[in-house]
Amino acid sequence: MLQRTKGITLKLTNYSESSVVAQIYTEALGLQSYLINGARKPKAKISTNMLQPFHLLELVVYNKENNNLQRIKEAQQTPVLKSIPLDIVKSSIAIFLNEVLYKVLRHQHPEPQLFHFLESAISWLDETDEGLANYHLVFLAKLSHYLGFRPIVTEQAYFDLVEGQFSSLLPAHTYTLQEPFSGYLRQILRASFSNSKDIRLSREDRSYLLQKLVDYYRLHTENFGEINSLFILEEIFGN
């Protein structure tokens, strides 16, 4: 059965000398694995360059129930990303967020609102010329809403990462944000991509807050594990 859907590639794995398996989060079918024969050949119809992290795709796919590996009939980049592949800051952000998405969407069923958020967030990143230092923080904050564990914003002084809520009492464990970091998180949770540049954070504070957001995801996502690309962002925004 043929199915037309939009998609975002999350992971590529070499399958043979010239083929790959692409794990793609699709609007209509959720996360799917697609075998693409000849993708590594120079004149491939569906090439590995088309399947890079954060690239938005229009797909026509074969969808057979109970198949672990599906196939793609047609694919094209829509829209073609102009700046993310060429800008070192944007591409580093994309690599990091793509790794997070792969971990949290591994068992995700179709969720059009989530897909539309990802689509608009990727397009915004590609089109903007503004400061990007806090983009990934706002992205993680917004993504948590679609995953079901976004905190309710209140003015209380502590943020309990385990309970996922702000509190007036200091929790008895170490997974806690205190002021000023609970205040920074409050700003991040309220921010849009376009005004996130107005949140003033030092390099050290931004790095600490990112580590805590990753911890928050780890606490609320089964088998989340480590983020190998985290150091890339710290290098980029540390310069």
Buried (B, 14 or more C-beta within 10 A) or exposed (E): EEBEBBBBBBBBEEBEEEBBBBBBBBBBBBBBBBBBBBBBEEEBEBBBEBBBBBBBBBBEBEBEEEEEEBEBEEBEBEEEBEBBBEBEBBBBBBBBBBBBBBBBBBEBEBBEEBBEBBBEBBBBBBEBEEEBBBBBBBBBBBBBBBBEBBBEBEEBBBBBBBBBBBBEEEBEEEBBBEEEBBBBBBBBBEBEBEEBBEBEBEEEEBBBBBEBBBBBBBBBBEEBEEBEBBEBBBEBBEE
